[in-house]
């Protein structure tokens, strides 16, 4: 009986080995920065994975955060679009690109995201990354305020003065280039 069990085990081992190889990595590394980065590089998205971009950028890994947010933004996550805008507007993980930042804000706003509406409204008020249009900028800010976004309500109360909601240190960024 013992010999029969050994023979059965030996005969079954190659079949099991092939099955394990077909299953891929058993017990993968799931909760590390590297695993999230690897998944982003494979183009994966999902609510939890997309939220990890915040932690990645706060840890200083803007390049990995950018890869993750880019995938998530392209998949329609508006929060990732506003983060892509922030990365582009500050040159984090790539060159400073106000045009790309404004486009991410516009896309998020068009999908109904209150932060996207607010940011795009500011872009339009300032003419930053997009042609200036104060009337349209105020409309976007008003929409964000109606959505309950407190910072938009604060900007309305300040007569749409961008200095109310952004630090003076950023004024150089929004000055005309001529």
C-alpha positions as CSV (number, residue, x, y, z in Angstrom):
1,X,0.0,0.0,0.0
2,X,2.9,2.4,0.9
3,X,4.5,1.7,-2.5
4,X,1.3,2.4,-4.3
5,X,1.0,5.8,-2.6
6,X,4.6,6.7,-3.5
7,X,4.0,5.7,-7.2
8,X,0.8,7.8,-7.3
9,X,2.6,10.8,-5.9
10,X,5.5,10.5,-8.3
11,X,3.2,10.1,-11.3
12,X,1.0,13.1,-10.2
13,X,3.9,15.5,-9.6
14,X,4.6,16.5,-13.2
15,X,0.9,17.2,-13.8
16,X,0.8,19.4,-10.7
17,X,3.9,21.3,-11.7
18,X,2.3,22.1,-15.1
19,X,-0.9,23.3,-13.4
20,X,1.1,25.5,-11.0
21,X,2.9,27.1,-13.9
22,X,-0.3,27.7,-15.7
23,X,-1.8,29.5,-12.6
24,X,1.0,32.0,-12.5
25,X,2.6,33.3,-9.3
26,X,1.1,31.6,-6.3
27,X,1.0,33.9,-3.3
28,X,1.9,37.1,-5.1
29,X,3.3,40.2,-3.4
30,X,0.1,42.2,-3.1
31,X,0.5,45.2,-0.8
32,X,3.8,46.8,-1.7
33,X,4.7,49.9,-3.6
34,X,6.3,47.7,-6.2
35,X,3.2,45.6,-6.7
36,X,1.1,48.7,-7.3
37,X,3.7,50.1,-9.7
38,X,3.9,46.8,-11.5
39,X,0.1,46.7,-11.8
40,X,0.0,50.3,-13.1
41,X,2.7,49.4,-15.7
42,X,0.5,46.6,-16.9
43,X,-2.3,49.1,-17.4
44,X,-4.5,47.8,-14.5
45,X,-7.0,50.1,-12.9
46,X,-9.6,49.9,-10.1
47,X,-10.8,52.0,-7.3
48,X,-8.3,50.7,-4.7
49,X,-5.4,50.7,-7.2
50,X,-6.2,54.3,-8.4
51,X,-6.3,55.5,-4.8
52,X,-2.8,54.3,-4.2
53,X,-1.5,57.1,-6.6
54,X,-2.1,59.5,-3.8
55,X,0.2,57.7,-1.5
56,X,2.8,57.2,-4.2
57,X,2.9,60.9,-5.0
58,X,2.9,61.9,-1.3
59,X,5.9,59.5,-0.9
60,X,7.7,61.4,-3.6
61,X,7.4,58.7,-6.3
62,X,5.8,61.1,-8.8
63,X,6.8,59.0,-11.9
64,X,5.0,55.9,-10.6
65,X,2.0,58.0,-9.4
66,X,1.8,59.5,-12.8
67,X,1.7,56.1,-14.5
68,X,-1.0,55.0,-12.2
69,X,-3.1,58.2,-12.4
70,X,-2.7,58.3,-16.2
71,X,-4.2,54.8,-16.5
72,X,-7.0,55.6,-14.1
73,X,-7.8,58.9,-15.8
74,X,-7.9,57.3,-19.2
75,X,-10.4,54.7,-17.6
76,X,-12.6,57.6,-16.6
77,X,-11.7,58.1,-12.9
78,X,-12.2,61.9,-12.5
79,X,-10.2,62.0,-9.2
80,X,-7.2,60.7,-11.2
81,X,-7.8,63.4,-13.8
82,X,-7.6,66.1,-11.2
83,X,-4.4,64.5,-9.8
84,X,-2.9,64.4,-13.3
85,X,-3.7,68.1,-13.6
86,X,-1.9,68.7,-10.3
87,X,1.2,66.7,-11.4
88,X,1.3,68.5,-14.8
89,X,0.7,71.9,-13.2
90,X,3.7,71.4,-10.9
91,X,6.1,69.5,-13.1
92,X,6.0,66.4,-10.9
93,X,7.1,63.2,-12.6
94,X,7.3,65.1,-16.0
95,X,7.8,68.6,-17.3
96,X,5.6,71.5,-16.2
97,X,2.7,71.5,-18.7
98,X,-0.1,74.0,-18.0
99,X,-1.9,73.1,-21.2
100,X,-2.1,69.4,-20.2
101,X,-3.2,70.4,-16.7
102,X,-6.0,72.5,-18.0
103,X,-7.1,69.7,-20.4
104,X,-7.3,67.2,-17.5
105,X,-9.3,69.8,-15.5
106,X,-11.6,70.2,-18.5
107,X,-12.2,66.5,-18.9
108,X,-12.9,66.1,-15.2
109,X,-15.3,69.0,-15.3
110,X,-17.1,67.7,-18.3
111,X,-17.7,64.4,-16.5
112,X,-19.3,66.4,-13.6
113,X,-16.4,66.3,-11.0
114,X,-16.8,69.3,-8.7
115,X,-13.0,69.7,-8.2
116,X,-12.5,69.5,-12.0
117,X,-15.2,72.2,-12.4
118,X,-13.5,74.4,-9.9
119,X,-10.0,73.9,-11.3
120,X,-11.1,74.5,-14.8
121,X,-13.0,77.6,-13.8
122,X,-9.7,78.9,-12.2
123,X,-7.8,78.0,-15.4
124,X,-10.3,80.0,-17.4
125,X,-10.2,83.0,-15.0
126,X,-6.5,83.1,-15.2
127,X,-6.0,82.1,-18.8
128,X,-3.6,79.4,-17.6
129,X,-3.2,76.5,-20.0
130,X,-6.3,77.6,-21.8
131,X,-7.6,80.9,-23.4
132,X,-8.9,83.2,-20.7
133,X,-12.7,83.5,-20.4
134,X,-13.9,85.1,-17.2
135,X,-17.6,84.5,-17.9
136,X,-17.2,80.8,-18.5
137,X,-14.7,80.4,-15.6
138,X,-17.3,81.9,-13.3
139,X,-19.9,79.5,-14.6
140,X,-17.7,76.5,-13.8
141,X,-16.9,77.8,-10.3
142,X,-20.6,78.5,-9.7
143,X,-21.4,74.9,-10.8
144,X,-18.8,73.6,-8.3
145,X,-20.2,75.8,-5.6
146,X,-23.7,74.4,-6.3
147,X,-22.2,70.9,-6.0
148,X,-21.2,71.9,-2.5
149,X,-17.5,72.5,-3.0
150,X,-16.6,74.8,-0.1
151,X,-13.5,76.3,-1.8
152,X,-15.7,77.3,-4.8
153,X,-18.2,78.9,-2.4
154,X,-15.3,80.8,-0.8
155,X,-14.1,82.0,-4.2
156,X,-17.6,83.3,-5.0
157,X,-17.8,85.1,-1.7
158,X,-14.4,86.8,-2.6
159,X,-15.7,88.1,-5.9
160,X,-13.8,85.4,-7.9
161,X,-10.4,86.7,-6.8
162,X,-8.0,83.8,-7.2
163,X,-5.7,85.1,-4.5
164,X,-8.4,84.0,-2.0
165,X,-7.9,80.4,-2.8
166,X,-4.3,80.1,-4.0
167,X,-1.0,81.2,-2.3
168,X,0.7,84.3,-3.3
169,X,3.8,82.2,-4.0
170,X,2.1,80.8,-7.1
171,X,1.3,84.2,-8.7
172,X,4.5,84.0,-10.9
173,X,3.0,80.9,-12.5
174,X,-0.2,82.6,-13.6
175,X,1.3,85.9,-14.8
176,X,1.0,86.7,-18.5
177,X,4.1,85.6,-20.5
178,X,4.3,88.9,-22.5
